[in-house]
Amino acid sequence: MLEMEVFKTTIIIAQDYNVKHRSVMKLLKKHSNTKTLSNISMLKVSRGGRPIEYAYLNQQQTCFLITLMKNSLPVVKFKEKLSLNSIASI
């Protein structure tokens, strides 16, 4: 069976966790020297105005990026779920 890797854009991540996309991109660039986030391609889309820069992240990159975010309610819920899943797999 063919397995496909799931990707999420930084735009969707920002919407899902109720943060500004600009903040997500800033965090991504700040930590681009880490092994997990080191080989991310930035893309640009223009819809008539200023181009929007964004990136596609795989599941591991998405999880890592979210753990770096400030603890808003949606982020805390994600981190809690992540920790419960990690404990269950030990």
Secondary structure, 3 states (H helix, E strand, C coil): CCCCCCEEEHHHHHHHCCCCHHHHHHHHHHCCCCCCCCCCCEEEECCCCCCEEEEEEEHHHHHHHHHHCCCCHHHHHHHHHHHHHHHHCC
